[in-house]
Amino acid sequence: MEDPQHLDHDQRAGWVRGIICFNCNGGLGWFRDDVSRLARAITYLRGTTWQRVLIHPGVFPMCSPTRGRPPSQRS
């Protein structure tokens, strides 16, 4: 099932920008279409989100930029 389609528009000018999903439309509204707020949110996520990090061909443990590697499954 596809996400419902919503008409996205610029809040200040009223211009239609495109058709996007419900969650994206709401997200842009919460950020008030402010590029600097979105950039800060992206920076935050990049610094706190667990990511796969290549340490050897085919070996990608999960690491957090702020917390390091997750605890071993054996602990």
HTML snippet that shows the backbone in 3Dmol.js (N, CA, C, O; Angstrom):
<script src="https://3Dmol.org/build/3Dmol-min.js"></script>
<div id="view" style="width:600px;height:400px;position:relative"></div>
<script>
const pdb = `
ATOM      1  N   MET A   1       0.844  -1.184   0.000  1.00  0.00           N
ATOM      2  CA  MET A   1       0.000   0.000   0.000  1.00  0.00           C
ATOM      3  C   MET A   1       0.886   1.242   0.000  1.00  0.00           C
ATOM      4  O   MET A   1       1.813   1.345   0.803  1.00  0.00           O
ATOM      5  N   GLU A   2       0.610   2.161  -0.876  1.00  0.00           N
ATOM      6  CA  GLU A   2       1.397   3.385  -0.980  1.00  0.00           C
ATOM      7  C   GLU A   2       0.942   4.407   0.052  1.00  0.00           C
ATOM      8  O   GLU A   2      -0.199   4.399   0.513  1.00  0.00           O
ATOM      9  N   ASP A   3       1.877   5.288   0.397  1.00  0.00           N
ATOM     10  CA  ASP A   3       1.528   6.381   1.300  1.00  0.00           C
ATOM     11  C   ASP A   3       0.553   7.324   0.610  1.00  0.00           C
ATOM     12  O   ASP A   3       0.620   7.514  -0.605  1.00  0.00           O
ATOM     13  N   PRO A   4      -0.350   7.911   1.383  1.00  0.00           N
ATOM     14  CA  PRO A   4      -1.246   8.901   0.795  1.00  0.00           C
ATOM     15  C   PRO A   4      -0.424  10.058   0.219  1.00  0.00           C
ATOM     16  O   PRO A   4       0.610  10.435   0.770  1.00  0.00           O
ATOM     17  N   GLN A   5      -0.881  10.589  -0.851  1.00  0.00           N
ATOM     18  CA  GLN A   5      -0.174  11.695  -1.503  1.00  0.00           C
ATOM     19  C   GLN A   5      -0.730  13.027  -1.015  1.00  0.00           C
ATOM     20  O   GLN A   5      -1.944  13.210  -0.918  1.00  0.00           O
ATOM     21  N   HIS A   6       0.165  13.946  -0.713  1.00  0.00           N
ATOM     22  CA  HIS A   6      -0.238  15.260  -0.229  1.00  0.00           C
ATOM     23  C   HIS A   6       0.396  16.349  -1.065  1.00  0.00           C
ATOM     24  O   HIS A   6       1.533  16.225  -1.521  1.00  0.00           O
ATOM     25  N   LEU A   7      -0.338  17.394  -1.255  1.00  0.00           N
ATOM     26  CA  LEU A   7       0.147  18.547  -2.004  1.00  0.00           C
ATOM     27  C   LEU A   7       1.012  19.396  -1.078  1.00  0.00           C
ATOM     28  O   LEU A   7       0.529  19.925  -0.077  1.00  0.00           O
ATOM     29  N   ASP A   8       2.291  19.522  -1.418  1.00  0.00           N
ATOM     30  CA  ASP A   8       3.220  20.314  -0.619  1.00  0.00           C
ATOM     31  C   ASP A   8       3.288  21.715  -1.199  1.00  0.00           C
ATOM     32  O   ASP A   8       3.337  21.895  -2.416  1.00  0.00           O
ATOM     33  N   HIS A   9       3.289  22.706  -0.315  1.00  0.00           N
ATOM     34  CA  HIS A   9       3.391  24.084  -0.785  1.00  0.00           C
ATOM     35  C   HIS A   9       4.270  24.892   0.158  1.00  0.00           C
ATOM     36  O   HIS A   9       4.431  24.549   1.330  1.00  0.00           O
ATOM     37  N   ASP A  10       4.831  25.964  -0.370  1.00  0.00           N
ATOM     38  CA  ASP A  10       5.648  26.891   0.406  1.00  0.00           C
ATOM     39  C   ASP A  10       4.699  27.707   1.281  1.00  0.00           C
ATOM     40  O   ASP A  10       3.792  28.364   0.770  1.00  0.00           O
ATOM     41  N   GLN A  11       4.906  27.668   2.598  1.00  0.00           N
ATOM     42  CA  GLN A  11       4.010  28.358   3.531  1.00  0.00           C
ATOM     43  C   GLN A  11       4.004  29.871   3.329  1.00  0.00           C
ATOM     44  O   GLN A  11       2.961  30.510   3.467  1.00  0.00           O
ATOM     45  N   ARG A  12       5.157  30.444   3.006  1.00  0.00           N
ATOM     46  CA  ARG A  12       5.233  31.908   2.869  1.00  0.00           C
ATOM     47  C   ARG A  12       4.657  32.399   1.549  1.00  0.00           C
ATOM     48  O   ARG A  12       3.851  33.329   1.517  1.00  0.00           O
ATOM     49  N   ALA A  13       5.082  31.760   0.458  1.00  0.00           N
ATOM     50  CA  ALA A  13       4.667  32.240  -0.864  1.00  0.00           C
ATOM     51  C   ALA A  13       3.375  31.592  -1.343  1.00  0.00           C
ATOM     52  O   ALA A  13       2.671  32.149  -2.186  1.00  0.00           O
ATOM     53  N   GLY A  14       3.061  30.397  -0.797  1.00  0.00           N
ATOM     54  CA  GLY A  14       1.856  29.705  -1.240  1.00  0.00           C
ATOM     55  C   GLY A  14       2.046  28.894  -2.509  1.00  0.00           C
ATOM     56  O   GLY A  14       1.091  28.295  -3.005  1.00  0.00           O
ATOM     57  N   TRP A  15       3.264  28.863  -3.044  1.00  0.00           N
ATOM     58  CA  TRP A  15       3.535  28.126  -4.276  1.00  0.00           C
ATOM     59  C   TRP A  15       3.525  26.621  -4.015  1.00  0.00           C
ATOM     60  O   TRP A  15       4.031  26.148  -2.996  1.00  0.00           O
ATOM     61  N   VAL A  16       2.942  25.883  -4.951  1.00  0.00           N
ATOM     62  CA  VAL A  16       2.942  24.422  -4.881  1.00  0.00           C
ATOM     63  C   VAL A  16       4.338  23.932  -5.274  1.00  0.00           C
ATOM     64  O   VAL A  16       4.886  24.340  -6.298  1.00  0.00           O
ATOM     65  N   ARG A  17       4.917  23.031  -4.422  1.00  0.00           N
ATOM     66  CA  ARG A  17       6.252  22.501  -4.702  1.00  0.00           C
ATOM     67  C   ARG A  17       6.182  21.093  -5.270  1.00  0.00           C
ATOM     68  O   ARG A  17       7.054  20.705  -6.048  1.00  0.00           O
ATOM     69  N   GLY A  18       5.181  20.328  -4.906  1.00  0.00           N
ATOM     70  CA  GLY A  18       5.087  18.968  -5.417  1.00  0.00           C
ATOM     71  C   GLY A  18       4.158  18.110  -4.591  1.00  0.00           C
ATOM     72  O   GLY A  18       3.476  18.589  -3.685  1.00  0.00           O
ATOM     73  N   ILE A  19       4.144  16.821  -4.925  1.00  0.00           N
ATOM     74  CA  ILE A  19       3.333  15.839  -4.234  1.00  0.00           C
ATOM     75  C   ILE A  19       4.275  14.975  -3.394  1.00  0.00           C
ATOM     76  O   ILE A  19       5.222  14.398  -3.929  1.00  0.00           O
ATOM     77  N   ILE A  20       4.026  14.879  -2.080  1.00  0.00           N
ATOM     78  CA  ILE A  20       4.868  14.093  -1.193  1.00  0.00           C
ATOM     79  C   ILE A  20       3.983  13.277  -0.248  1.00  0.00           C
ATOM     80  O   ILE A  20       2.769  13.474  -0.204  1.00  0.00           O
ATOM     81  N   CYS A  21       4.598  12.358   0.508  1.00  0.00           N
ATOM     82  CA  CYS A  21       3.815  11.530   1.423  1.00  0.00           C
ATOM     83  C   CYS A  21       3.395  12.332   2.658  1.00  0.00           C
ATOM     84  O   CYS A  21       3.920  13.413   2.924  1.00  0.00           O
ATOM     85  N   PHE A  22       2.456  11.786   3.390  1.00  0.00           N
ATOM     86  CA  PHE A  22       1.904  12.434   4.578  1.00  0.00           C
ATOM     87  C   PHE A  22       2.992  12.757   5.599  1.00  0.00           C
ATOM     88  O   PHE A  22       3.049  13.878   6.105  1.00  0.00           O
ATOM     89  N   ASN A  23       3.866  11.775   5.910  1.00  0.00           N
ATOM     90  CA  ASN A  23       4.904  11.993   6.913  1.00  0.00           C
ATOM     91  C   ASN A  23       5.905  13.072   6.493  1.00  0.00           C
ATOM     92  O   ASN A  23       6.305  13.897   7.315  1.00  0.00           O
ATOM     93  N   CYS A  24       6.305  13.073   5.241  1.00  0.00           N
ATOM     94  CA  CYS A  24       7.237  14.102   4.760  1.00  0.00           C
ATOM     95  C   CYS A  24       6.588  15.483   4.819  1.00  0.00           C
ATOM     96  O   CYS A  24       7.231  16.460   5.204  1.00  0.00           O
ATOM     97  N   ASN A  25       5.340  15.560   4.446  1.00  0.00           N
ATOM     98  CA  ASN A  25       4.633  16.836   4.486  1.00  0.00           C
ATOM     99  C   ASN A  25       4.560  17.363   5.921  1.00  0.00           C
ATOM    100  O   ASN A  25       4.798  18.546   6.165  1.00  0.00           O
ATOM    101  N   GLY A  26       4.231  16.481   6.866  1.00  0.00           N
ATOM    102  CA  GLY A  26       4.183  16.884   8.271  1.00  0.00           C
ATOM    103  C   GLY A  26       5.552  17.280   8.793  1.00  0.00           C
ATOM    104  O   GLY A  26       5.682  18.257   9.531  1.00  0.00           O
ATOM    105  N   GLY A  27       6.580  16.518   8.410  1.00  0.00           N
ATOM    106  CA  GLY A  27       7.938  16.821   8.849  1.00  0.00           C
ATOM    107  C   GLY A  27       8.400  18.186   8.396  1.00  0.00           C
ATOM    108  O   GLY A  27       8.985  18.940   9.173  1.00  0.00           O
ATOM    109  N   LEU A  28       8.143  18.504   7.147  1.00  0.00           N
ATOM    110  CA  LEU A  28       8.523  19.828   6.645  1.00  0.00           C
ATOM    111  C   LEU A  28       7.779  20.915   7.412  1.00  0.00           C
ATOM    112  O   LEU A  28       8.328  21.985   7.675  1.00  0.00           O
ATOM    113  N   GLY A  29       6.542  20.639   7.763  1.00  0.00           N
ATOM    114  CA  GLY A  29       5.769  21.607   8.537  1.00  0.00           C
ATOM    115  C   GLY A  29       6.365  21.837   9.916  1.00  0.00           C
ATOM    116  O   GLY A  29       6.444  22.977  10.375  1.00  0.00           O
ATOM    117  N   TRP A  30       6.792  20.750  10.591  1.00  0.00           N
ATOM    118  CA  TRP A  30       7.403  20.882  11.915  1.00  0.00           C
ATOM    119  C   TRP A  30       8.712  21.663  11.855  1.00  0.00           C
ATOM    120  O   TRP A  30       9.051  22.389  12.789  1.00  0.00           O
ATOM    121  N   PHE A  31       9.453  21.511  10.743  1.00  0.00           N
ATOM    122  CA  PHE A  31      10.705  22.258  10.585  1.00  0.00           C
ATOM    123  C   PHE A  31      10.472  23.649  10.001  1.00  0.00           C
ATOM    124  O   PHE A  31      11.416  24.409   9.781  1.00  0.00           O
ATOM    125  N   ARG A  32       9.215  23.969   9.756  1.00  0.00           N
ATOM    126  CA  ARG A  32       8.812  25.284   9.227  1.00  0.00           C
ATOM    127  C   ARG A  32       9.548  25.659   7.940  1.00  0.00           C
ATOM    128  O   ARG A  32       9.837  26.831   7.695  1.00  0.00           O
ATOM    129  N   ASP A  33       9.848  24.638   7.117  1.00  0.00           N
ATOM    130  CA  ASP A  33      10.530  24.838   5.827  1.00  0.00           C
ATOM    131  C   ASP A  33      11.860  25.567   5.982  1.00  0.00           C
ATOM    132  O   ASP A  33      12.323  26.216   5.044  1.00  0.00           O
ATOM    133  N   ASP A  34      12.473  25.468   7.149  1.00  0.00           N
ATOM    134  CA  ASP A  34      13.729  26.171   7.436  1.00  0.00           C
ATOM    135  C   ASP A  34      14.908  25.244   7.152  1.00  0.00           C
ATOM    136  O   ASP A  34      15.123  24.263   7.864  1.00  0.00           O
ATOM    137  N   VAL A  35      15.667  25.564   6.110  1.00  0.00           N
ATOM    138  CA  VAL A  35      16.793  24.734   5.686  1.00  0.00           C
ATOM    139  C   VAL A  35      17.836  24.593   6.798  1.00  0.00           C
ATOM    140  O   VAL A  35      18.415  23.518   6.952  1.00  0.00           O
ATOM    141  N   SER A  36      18.086  25.635   7.564  1.00  0.00           N
ATOM    142  CA  SER A  36      19.092  25.549   8.629  1.00  0.00           C
ATOM    143  C   SER A  36      18.627  24.605   9.739  1.00  0.00           C
ATOM    144  O   SER A  36      19.452  23.904  10.324  1.00  0.00           O
ATOM    145  N   ARG A  37      17.336  24.571  10.040  1.00  0.00           N
ATOM    146  CA  ARG A  37      16.821  23.621  11.033  1.00  0.00           C
ATOM    147  C   ARG A  37      16.974  22.192  10.531  1.00  0.00           C
ATOM    148  O   ARG A  37      17.384  21.304  11.279  1.00  0.00           O
ATOM    149  N   LEU A  38      16.644  21.974   9.272  1.00  0.00           N
ATOM    150  CA  LEU A  38      16.796  20.643   8.688  1.00  0.00           C
ATOM    151  C   LEU A  38      18.264  20.217   8.682  1.00  0.00           C
ATOM    152  O   LEU A  38      18.571  19.058   8.962  1.00  0.00           O
ATOM    153  N   ALA A  39      19.172  21.140   8.365  1.00  0.00           N
ATOM    154  CA  ALA A  39      20.608  20.828   8.356  1.00  0.00           C
ATOM    155  C   ALA A  39      21.084  20.443   9.754  1.00  0.00           C
ATOM    156  O   ALA A  39      21.876  19.513   9.899  1.00  0.00           O
ATOM    157  N   ARG A  40      20.612  21.145  10.782  1.00  0.00           N
ATOM    158  CA  ARG A  40      20.996  20.807  12.156  1.00  0.00           C
ATOM    159  C   ARG A  40      20.449  19.437  12.550  1.00  0.00           C
ATOM    160  O   ARG A  40      21.117  18.680  13.254  1.00  0.00           O
ATOM    161  N   ALA A  41      19.243  19.118  12.099  1.00  0.00           N
ATOM    162  CA  ALA A  41      18.663  17.801  12.391  1.00  0.00           C
ATOM    163  C   ALA A  41      19.476  16.699  11.707  1.00  0.00           C
ATOM    164  O   ALA A  41      19.710  15.649  12.305  1.00  0.00           O
ATOM    165  N   ILE A  42      19.902  16.921  10.487  1.00  0.00           N
ATOM    166  CA  ILE A  42      20.725  15.951   9.764  1.00  0.00           C
ATOM    167  C   ILE A  42      22.053  15.757  10.478  1.00  0.00           C
ATOM    168  O   ILE A  42      22.504  14.624  10.647  1.00  0.00           O
ATOM    169  N   THR A  43      22.682  16.843  10.896  1.00  0.00           N
ATOM    170  CA  THR A  43      23.945  16.766  11.628  1.00  0.00           C
ATOM    171  C   THR A  43      23.759  15.966  12.910  1.00  0.00           C
ATOM    172  O   THR A  43      24.597  15.130  13.248  1.00  0.00           O
ATOM    173  N   TYR A  44      22.686  16.212  13.612  1.00  0.00           N
ATOM    174  CA  TYR A  44      22.386  15.477  14.846  1.00  0.00           C
ATOM    175  C   TYR A  44      22.260  13.979  14.559  1.00  0.00           C
ATOM    176  O   TYR A  44      22.877  13.163  15.243  1.00  0.00           O
ATOM    177  N   LEU A  45      21.461  13.616  13.550  1.00  0.00           N
ATOM    178  CA  LEU A  45      21.259  12.207  13.229  1.00  0.00           C
ATOM    179  C   LEU A  45      22.555  11.524  12.811  1.00  0.00           C
ATOM    180  O   LEU A  45      22.817  10.389  13.209  1.00  0.00           O
ATOM    181  N   ARG A  46      23.360  12.207  12.015  1.00  0.00           N
ATOM    182  CA  ARG A  46      24.631  11.626  11.591  1.00  0.00           C
ATOM    183  C   ARG A  46      25.556  11.389  12.781  1.00  0.00           C
ATOM    184  O   ARG A  46      26.380  10.475  12.748  1.00  0.00           O
ATOM    185  N   GLY A  47      25.434  12.184  13.807  1.00  0.00           N
ATOM    186  CA  GLY A  47      26.300  12.056  14.972  1.00  0.00           C
ATOM    187  C   GLY A  47      25.793  11.095  16.028  1.00  0.00           C
ATOM    188  O   GLY A  47      26.534  10.762  16.953  1.00  0.00           O
ATOM    189  N   THR A  48      24.545  10.634  15.920  1.00  0.00           N
ATOM    190  CA  THR A  48      23.984   9.785  16.971  1.00  0.00           C
ATOM    191  C   THR A  48      23.394   8.465  16.480  1.00  0.00           C
ATOM    192  O   THR A  48      23.073   7.606  17.300  1.00  0.00           O
ATOM    193  N   THR A  49      23.245   8.280  15.195  1.00  0.00           N
ATOM    194  CA  THR A  49      22.587   7.095  14.648  1.00  0.00           C
ATOM    195  C   THR A  49      23.584   5.952  14.446  1.00  0.00           C
ATOM    196  O   THR A  49      24.682   6.162  13.930  1.00  0.00           O
ATOM    197  N   TRP A  50      23.193   4.742  14.855  1.00  0.00           N
ATOM    198  CA  TRP A  50      24.030   3.564  14.622  1.00  0.00           C
ATOM    199  C   TRP A  50      24.185   3.366  13.130  1.00  0.00           C
ATOM    200  O   TRP A  50      23.208   3.429  12.383  1.00  0.00           O
ATOM    201  N   GLN A  51      25.426   3.125  12.688  1.00  0.00           N
ATOM    202  CA  GLN A  51      25.717   2.959  11.268  1.00  0.00           C
ATOM    203  C   GLN A  51      26.635   1.768  11.066  1.00  0.00           C
ATOM    204  O   GLN A  51      27.407   1.400  11.951  1.00  0.00           O
ATOM    205  N   ARG A  52      26.537   1.168   9.880  1.00  0.00           N
ATOM    206  CA  ARG A  52      27.464   0.099   9.523  1.00  0.00           C
ATOM    207  C   ARG A  52      28.787   0.736   9.121  1.00  0.00           C
ATOM    208  O   ARG A  52      28.806   1.697   8.352  1.00  0.00           O
ATOM    209  N   VAL A  53      29.895   0.205   9.639  1.00  0.00           N
ATOM    210  CA  VAL A  53      31.223   0.726   9.337  1.00  0.00           C
ATOM    211  C   VAL A  53      32.082  -0.420   8.806  1.00  0.00           C
ATOM    212  O   VAL A  53      32.238  -1.445   9.470  1.00  0.00           O
ATOM    213  N   LEU A  54      32.635  -0.242   7.615  1.00  0.00           N
ATOM    214  CA  LEU A  54      33.473  -1.270   7.006  1.00  0.00           C
ATOM    215  C   LEU A  54      34.805  -1.359   7.751  1.00  0.00           C
ATOM    216  O   LEU A  54      35.557  -0.385   7.805  1.00  0.00           O
ATOM    217  N   ILE A  55      35.097  -2.541   8.329  1.00  0.00           N
ATOM    218  CA  ILE A  55      36.403  -2.717   8.989  1.00  0.00           C
ATOM    219  C   ILE A  55      37.256  -3.737   8.251  1.00  0.00           C
ATOM    220  O   ILE A  55      38.465  -3.815   8.472  1.00  0.00           O
ATOM    221  N   HIS A  56      36.631  -4.525   7.369  1.00  0.00           N
ATOM    222  CA  HIS A  56      37.313  -5.516   6.557  1.00  0.00           C
ATOM    223  C   HIS A  56      36.334  -5.880   5.450  1.00  0.00           C
ATOM    224  O   HIS A  56      35.126  -5.829   5.679  1.00  0.00           O
ATOM    225  N   PRO A  57      36.809  -6.249   4.246  1.00  0.00           N
ATOM    226  CA  PRO A  57      35.852  -6.592   3.182  1.00  0.00           C
ATOM    227  C   PRO A  57      34.776  -7.567   3.668  1.00  0.00           C
ATOM    228  O   PRO A  57      35.081  -8.681   4.095  1.00  0.00           O
ATOM    229  N   GLY A  58      33.538  -7.141   3.600  1.00  0.00           N
ATOM    230  CA  GLY A  58      32.410  -7.958   4.018  1.00  0.00           C
ATOM    231  C   GLY A  58      32.085  -7.896   5.505  1.00  0.00           C
ATOM    232  O   GLY A  58      31.130  -8.538   5.942  1.00  0.00           O
ATOM    233  N   VAL A  59      32.849  -7.143   6.296  1.00  0.00           N
ATOM    234  CA  VAL A  59      32.620  -7.052   7.739  1.00  0.00           C
ATOM    235  C   VAL A  59      32.168  -5.630   8.070  1.00  0.00           C
ATOM    236  O   VAL A  59      32.933  -4.676   7.933  1.00  0.00           O
ATOM    237  N   PHE A  60      30.924  -5.505   8.503  1.00  0.00           N
ATOM    238  CA  PHE A  60      30.323  -4.216   8.804  1.00  0.00           C
ATOM    239  C   PHE A  60      29.688  -4.224  10.190  1.00  0.00           C
ATOM    240  O   PHE A  60      28.474  -4.407  10.285  1.00  0.00           O
ATOM    241  N   PRO A  61      30.448  -4.034  11.273  1.00  0.00           N
ATOM    242  CA  PRO A  61      29.790  -3.954  12.587  1.00  0.00           C
ATOM    243  C   PRO A  61      29.028  -2.644  12.716  1.00  0.00           C
ATOM    244  O   PRO A  61      29.328  -1.665  12.033  1.00  0.00           O
ATOM    245  N   MET A  62      28.051  -2.640  13.590  1.00  0.00           N
ATOM    246  CA  MET A  62      27.297  -1.421  13.848  1.00  0.00           C
ATOM    247  C   MET A  62      28.077  -0.569  14.848  1.00  0.00           C
ATOM    248  O   MET A  62      28.541  -1.070  15.872  1.00  0.00           O
ATOM    249  N   CYS A  63      28.216   0.716  14.544  1.00  0.00           N
ATOM    250  CA  CYS A  63      28.931   1.643  15.411  1.00  0.00           C
ATOM    251  C   CYS A  63      28.118   2.920  15.556  1.00  0.00           C
ATOM    252  O   CYS A  63      27.371   3.309  14.658  1.00  0.00           O
ATOM    253  N   SER A  64      28.280   3.551  16.691  1.00  0.00           N
ATOM    254  CA  SER A  64      27.660   4.854  16.918  1.00  0.00           C
ATOM    255  C   SER A  64      28.774   5.885  17.014  1.00  0.00           C
ATOM    256  O   SER A  64      29.769   5.654  17.701  1.00  0.00           O
ATOM    257  N   PRO A  65      28.627   7.013  16.340  1.00  0.00           N
ATOM    258  CA  PRO A  65      29.646   8.052  16.431  1.00  0.00           C
ATOM    259  C   PRO A  65      29.871   8.530  17.857  1.00  0.00           C
ATOM    260  O   PRO A  65      30.967   8.987  18.184  1.00  0.00           O
ATOM    261  N   THR A  66      28.853   8.433  18.719  1.00  0.00           N
ATOM    262  CA  THR A  66      29.005   8.923  20.089  1.00  0.00           C
ATOM    263  C   THR A  66      29.187   7.817  21.113  1.00  0.00           C
ATOM    264  O   THR A  66      29.643   8.081  22.225  1.00  0.00           O
ATOM    265  N   ARG A  67      28.838   6.569  20.761  1.00  0.00           N
ATOM    266  CA  ARG A  67      28.900   5.488  21.744  1.00  0.00           C
ATOM    267  C   ARG A  67      29.829   4.345  21.358  1.00  0.00           C
ATOM    268  O   ARG A  67      29.987   3.408  22.141  1.00  0.00           O
ATOM    269  N   GLY A  68      30.445   4.383  20.192  1.00  0.00           N
ATOM    270  CA  GLY A  68      31.316   3.292  19.776  1.00  0.00           C
ATOM    271  C   GLY A  68      30.535   2.078  19.335  1.00  0.00           C
ATOM    272  O   GLY A  68      29.412   2.196  18.845  1.00  0.00           O
ATOM    273  N   ARG A  69      31.127   0.908  19.508  1.00  0.00           N
ATOM    274  CA  ARG A  69      30.488  -0.337  19.079  1.00  0.00           C
ATOM    275  C   ARG A  69      29.454  -0.808  20.093  1.00  0.00           C
ATOM    276  O   ARG A  69      29.579  -0.527  21.284  1.00  0.00           O
ATOM    277  N   PRO A  70      28.432  -1.525  19.625  1.00  0.00           N
ATOM    278  CA  PRO A  70      27.440  -2.070  20.565  1.00  0.00           C
ATOM    279  C   PRO A  70      28.046  -3.203  21.376  1.00  0.00           C
ATOM    280  O   PRO A  70      29.064  -3.770  20.979  1.00  0.00           O
ATOM    281  N   PRO A  71      27.438  -3.542  22.507  1.00  0.00           N
ATOM    282  CA  PRO A  71      27.951  -4.653  23.297  1.00  0.00           C
ATOM    283  C   PRO A  71      27.884  -5.956  22.520  1.00  0.00           C
ATOM    284  O   PRO A  71      27.026  -6.121  21.653  1.00  0.00           O
ATOM    285  N   SER A  72      28.779  -6.879  22.823  1.00  0.00           N
ATOM    286  CA  SER A  72      28.831  -8.174  22.165  1.00  0.00           C
ATOM    287  C   SER A  72      27.567  -8.953  22.451  1.00  0.00           C
ATOM    288  O   SER A  72      26.986  -8.818  23.527  1.00  0.00           O
ATOM    289  N   GLN A  73      27.128  -9.775  21.493  1.00  0.00           N
ATOM    290  CA  GLN A  73      25.951 -10.630  21.681  1.00  0.00           C
ATOM    291  C   GLN A  73      26.215 -11.675  22.765  1.00  0.00           C
ATOM    292  O   GLN A  73      25.276 -12.193  23.370  1.00  0.00           O
ATOM    293  N   ARG A  74      27.487 -11.983  23.010  1.00  0.00           N
ATOM    294  CA  ARG A  74      27.841 -13.007  23.995  1.00  0.00           C
ATOM    295  C   ARG A  74      27.781 -12.504  25.427  1.00  0.00           C
ATOM    296  O   ARG A  74      27.839 -13.308  26.357  1.00  0.00           O
ATOM    297  N   SER A  75      27.664 -11.175  25.634  1.00  0.00           N
ATOM    298  CA  SER A  75      27.658 -10.659  27.011  1.00  0.00           C
ATOM    299  C   SER A  75      26.300 -10.789  27.644  1.00  0.00           C
ATOM    300  O   SER A  75      26.119 -10.403  28.799  1.00  0.00           O
TER     301      SER A  75
END
`;
const viewer = $3Dmol.createViewer("view");
viewer.addModel(pdb, "pdb");
viewer.setStyle({}, {cartoon: {color: "spectrum"}});
viewer.zoomTo();
viewer.render();
</script>
